[in-house]
Amino acid sequence: MHELSLCEGIIETITTQARQRGFSRVLRVWLEIGELANVELDALRFAFAATRRDTAAATAELDIITLPGRAHCLDCAQTVAVQQHFDPCPLCGGYHWRLLSGTELRIKELEVE
């Protein structure tokens, strides 16, 4: 379950920011996660609850913003939505596309005290 290591990194980042910026408590964390990031959202929520204990984020709520997968099709020169890495272009059926977004995983915002 790589979601546990992802949450450990998120909590480490939050802890570092708390020290550097002088806030004592995180009330809410907004994460942006791409549809193609291979993250199981329920497992991530569970891991977040486990890793936040005894940190500035001990009682923080987690909000997840899902970002769609987008690609530029090299066959039809259109920007299209993709659901999986090896899907064909929904417009022309081609498989030659360049991924533009959908693999992100980042802390978008923190609500702190």
C-alpha positions in Angstrom: 0.0 0.0 0.0 2.0 3.0 -1.2 -0.7 5.3 0.1 0.9 5.0 3.5 4.2 6.3 2.2 2.5 9.1 0.3 0.7 10.2 3.5 4.0 10.0 5.4 5.5 12.5 2.9 2.4 14.7 3.1 2.6 14.8 6.9 6.4 15.5 6.7 5.7 18.4 4.4 3.0 19.8 6.7 5.3 19.4 9.8 8.1 21.2 8.0 5.8 24.0 7.0 4.4 24.3 10.5 7.9 24.8 11.9 8.9 27.3 9.2 5.8 29.3 9.1 4.9 29.1 12.8 1.4 27.6 12.8 0.4 25.2 15.5 -2.5 23.3 14.1 -3.8 22.3 10.7 -7.6 22.2 10.4 -8.0 21.1 6.8 -5.8 19.8 4.0 -6.8 20.0 0.4 -5.0 17.5 -1.9 -5.2 17.5 -5.7 -4.9 14.0 -7.1 -5.0 13.1 -10.8 -7.2 10.3 -12.0 -4.1 8.6 -13.5 -2.0 8.9 -10.3 -2.6 5.3 -9.3 -3.8 6.3 -5.8 -6.6 4.4 -4.1 -8.6 7.2 -2.4 -10.1 5.2 0.4 -6.7 3.8 1.3 -5.2 7.3 1.2 -7.9 8.5 3.6 -7.2 5.6 5.9 -3.5 6.2 5.8 -3.9 9.9 6.4 -5.9 9.3 9.5 -3.2 6.9 10.7 -0.2 9.1 10.0 -1.6 12.4 11.2 -1.6 11.3 14.9 0.6 13.4 17.2 1.3 16.0 14.5 0.1 19.5 13.8 -2.5 17.8 11.5 -3.8 15.5 14.3 -7.4 16.6 13.8 -7.2 17.8 10.2 -10.0 17.1 7.8 -8.9 15.8 4.4 -10.5 17.1 1.2 -9.5 15.4 -2.1 -9.9 17.2 -5.4 -9.7 14.8 -8.3 -8.1 16.1 -11.5 -9.1 14.6 -14.8 -6.6 12.9 -17.2 -6.0 15.0 -20.3 -3.8 14.2 -23.3 -2.9 15.7 -26.6 -3.5 13.2 -29.4 -0.7 13.2 -31.9 -2.9 11.6 -34.5 -5.8 14.1 -34.6 -4.1 17.0 -32.8 -6.9 17.4 -30.3 -6.8 17.6 -26.5 -8.9 14.8 -25.1 -9.9 13.2 -21.7 -8.3 9.9 -20.9 -9.2 7.5 -18.1 -6.3 5.1 -18.3 -2.7 5.2 -19.6 -3.4 3.0 -22.6 -6.8 4.1 -23.7 -7.2 5.0 -27.3 -8.1 8.6 -28.3 -11.9 9.0 -27.8 -12.0 11.1 -31.0 -10.0 9.2 -33.6 -9.1 5.9 -31.9 -5.4 6.5 -32.1 -2.9 5.5 -29.5 -0.3 8.1 -30.1 -0.9 10.7 -27.4 1.1 12.7 -25.0 -0.2 13.0 -21.4 -0.8 16.6 -20.3 -2.3 16.1 -16.8 -3.8 13.5 -14.5 -0.8 12.2 -12.6 -0.6 15.0 -10.1 -0.5 14.6 -6.4 0.0 17.8 -4.5 -1.0 19.7 -1.4 -3.2 22.5 -2.8 -4.0 24.3 0.4 -3.9 24.1 4.2 -6.3 25.8 6.6 -4.2 26.5 9.8 -4.3 28.2 13.2 
